[in-house]
Amino acid sequence: MNAQAVVDRALELLMAQDVAGFAGLWAEDGVLEFPFAAPGFPSRLEGRAAVADYMSGYPDILRIEEFPVVVVHQSVDPDVVIVEFEAAGTVVATGAPYRMRYIAVITVRDGEIESYRDYWSPAAAAEVVGGSSELRDAFAGGPR
């Protein structure tokens, strides 16, 4: 799969709440980084297993129903794309609407994610889901 196909598949898997499939897109030693990580949130995850563990609480907190905006910018390196997207759905615990904008820089080698730098705002997400402890618990390995 090329980078565009991996991005398309990743978004499909997130909407399907298929955490194992989503983590399976990573190379065994692939890296997920959060340059804007807030205190108490991881800034770097190394390996497919770490991504799977990090994402394990995702279905309990968010139900993404659509990605109304997805723009993929091809960099000069054919293995690297910059993706601007917006996710829309529902906060599971409250039924409140969820809408968040993201930018990711993704490197794909041999059909797997080697590097994914996720430029999202944990503070903005925490506000939507009901607080930083709820967000941290769901995405940073806290109580489930």
C-alpha positions in Angstrom: 0.0 0.0 0.0 1.2 3.5 -0.7 0.9 6.3 1.8 -2.5 7.5 0.4 -4.0 4.0 0.7 -2.7 3.6 4.2 -4.3 7.0 5.2 -7.6 5.9 3.7 -7.5 2.5 5.5 -6.6 4.2 8.8 -9.6 6.4 8.6 -11.9 3.5 7.7 -10.6 1.5 10.6 -11.1 4.4 13.1 -14.7 4.8 12.0 -15.2 1.0 12.4 -13.6 1.2 15.8 -11.2 -1.5 14.8 -8.3 -0.7 17.1 -6.4 -3.9 16.3 -6.7 -3.2 12.6 -5.6 0.4 13.1 -2.6 -0.6 15.1 -1.9 -3.3 12.6 -1.1 -0.6 10.0 2.1 0.2 12.0 5.4 -1.4 11.3 6.5 -3.7 14.2 8.9 -0.9 15.2 6.8 2.0 14.0 6.6 5.2 16.0 3.6 7.4 17.0 4.6 10.8 18.3 2.6 13.7 19.8 4.6 16.9 19.6 2.0 18.8 21.5 1.4 16.3 24.3 0.1 17.7 27.5 1.5 16.8 30.9 0.4 13.2 31.7 0.0 12.2 28.1 2.7 10.2 26.2 4.8 12.1 23.7 6.1 9.0 21.9 5.0 5.4 21.5 7.4 2.9 20.0 6.1 -0.2 18.3 2.9 -1.7 17.0 2.1 -3.2 20.5 2.4 0.2 22.2 0.1 1.8 19.6 -2.5 -1.0 20.2 -2.3 -0.5 24.0 -2.6 3.3 23.7 -5.7 3.0 21.4 -7.4 0.2 23.4 -9.7 2.6 25.2 -10.7 4.5 22.0 -14.0 2.7 21.4 -15.1 3.5 25.0 -14.7 7.2 24.6 -15.4 8.2 21.0 -17.5 7.1 18.1 -16.2 8.7 15.0 -19.1 8.8 12.4 -17.4 10.7 9.6 -14.4 12.6 8.4 -16.0 15.6 6.7 -12.7 17.1 5.7 -9.7 15.1 4.6 -6.9 16.7 2.6 -3.7 14.7 1.8 -0.7 16.6 0.7 2.0 14.6 -1.0 5.5 15.7 0.1 8.5 15.5 -2.2 9.3 12.2 -0.6 6.8 9.7 -2.0 6.7 7.8 1.3 5.6 10.9 3.3 2.2 12.6 3.4 0.8 15.5 5.4 -2.8 14.9 6.3 -5.2 17.6 7.4 -8.5 16.1 8.6 -11.5 16.7 10.8 -13.3 14.0 12.7 -16.9 14.2 13.7 -18.9 11.9 15.9 -20.1 11.4 19.5 -18.6 11.2 22.9 -19.7 7.8 24.1 -20.1 8.7 27.9 -22.2 11.8 27.4 -23.7 11.6 23.9 -22.2 15.0 23.2 -21.1 15.8 19.7 -17.4 15.5 19.0 -15.6 17.5 16.3 -11.8 17.9 16.2 -9.3 19.0 13.6 -6.0 17.2 13.2 -2.8 17.4 11.2 -0.5 14.4 10.9 2.8 13.8 9.1 2.9 10.1 8.1 5.8 8.1 6.7 4.9 4.8 5.1 7.5 2.2 4.1 6.7 -1.2 2.6 3.0 -0.6 3.2 3.3 0.0 6.9 3.4 3.2 9.0 7.0 3.8 10.1 6.3 7.2 11.6 3.1 9.1 12.5 3.5 12.6 14.1 0.1 13.6 15.4 -0.4 17.3 15.8 -3.7 17.4 17.8 -4.7 19.3 20.9 -5.2 17.1 24.0 -6.6 20.2 25.8 -9.3 20.8 23.2 -10.2 17.1 23.2 -10.4 17.0 27.0 -12.8 19.9 26.9 -15.1 17.9 24.5 -15.0 14.6 26.4 -15.5 16.0 29.9 -12.1 16.6 31.3 -8.4 15.7 31.1 -8.7 12.7 33.4 -11.3 11.1 31.2 -9.2 11.7 28.1 -6.0 10.5 29.8 -7.8 7.4 31.1 -9.0 6.5 27.7 -5.8 7.2 25.7 -2.9 7.1 28.1 -3.3 3.8 29.8 -5.3 4.9 32.8 -8.2 3.0 34.5 -10.7 1.5 32.2 
